[in-house]
Amino acid sequence: MLTLTDVKKSYREPGGDRMPILDVPHFEVQQGEQVVIRGRSGCGKTTLLNAISGLTTIDSGAITIAGVEVTRLPESGRDRFRARKLGFVFQTFNLLPAFTAVENVMLGMTFTGQPKDRGRAEELLGKVGLGHRLHHKPQAMSVGEQQRTAVARALANKPILLLADEPTANVDPAHQQQVVDLLREVCRDENVAMLLVTHSPEVSDQFDRVEHLEEVNRVVAAVSH
Ligand SMILES: Nc1ncnc2c1ncn2[C@@H]1O[C@H](COP(=O)(O)OP(=O)(O)OP(=O)(O)O)[C@@H](O)[C@H]1O
């Protein structure tokens, strides 16, 4: 479902030299598969997710999602593909404060080319246990409730792939497990593949497939401490 072939990405350093970050010969994720990405700080995990989502361009190679070589699409095509096919959960939940939970979830349906479906937004909030919080704004919700709203929003457009970058980093330990359970269960229910970046061994130990980016990536990252 997701295939990376010979993906290379570098950033330009202030002095003008190029700093290689990614050199991934081959990486695949199957439909509905749940995969954890680990690796030390600065090794390129977020860059990998951004390359897959098309938020950052790669220098060479190919990324194919559901048969579409997204790295060949123009920027507008990448934006449309991202809106229609991918979902995101970030460590800062990125909910809009002026909007209620159900409105925030409906915002996840923007740019899909389809009319917004309030029924689906309410159903998803029900699935994440927030059926009684539909009309609360983020400031009137607990941190765990906000993250669950963000999970519902990420799935609003029926994505085929969910990219989750440290989704439990800002959630207290008591609620971390809830967020992981929720992500796994909702992705399983909706047959959504998930790529989840985490530093937490407690989280990654629960997954069948854990990839260490240093093993997938040929670039040896500079130690950043
Ligand atoms: N826009 C950019 N321009 C230049 N260098 C960048 C840029 N974005 C990231 N980098 C560098 O690329 C490297 C990889 O960054 P990335 O955020 O992908 O790492 P990471 O593995 O997600 O790290 P962490 O676990 O700390 O979040 C880092 O050394 C970072 O400083």
The ligand as an ORCA input file, in Angstrom:
! r2SCAN-3c Opt
* xyz 0 1
  N      13.816     22.402      7.447
  C      14.997     21.936      7.859
  N      16.143     22.507      7.440
  C      17.348     22.055      7.824
  N      17.522     20.989      8.632
  C      16.417     20.373      9.101
  C      15.106     20.810      8.733
  N      14.197     19.986      9.336
  C      14.912     19.090     10.037
  N      16.238     19.310      9.905
  C      17.332     18.503     10.484
  O      17.168     17.185      9.994
  C      17.452     16.228     11.006
  C      16.274     15.256     11.157
  O      15.172     15.974     11.726
  P      13.814     15.218     12.124
  O      12.909     16.250     12.719
  O      13.331     14.470     10.973
  O      14.342     14.216     13.241
  P      13.534     13.268     14.243
  O      14.131     11.928     14.137
  O      12.074     13.410     14.007
  O      13.939     13.925     15.643
  P      13.150     13.989     17.056
  O      13.063     12.581     17.547
  O      14.077     14.841     17.884
  O      11.819     14.651     16.793
  C      17.779     17.014     12.268
  O      19.192     17.055     12.405
  C      17.227     18.387     11.990
  O      17.989     19.373     12.645
*
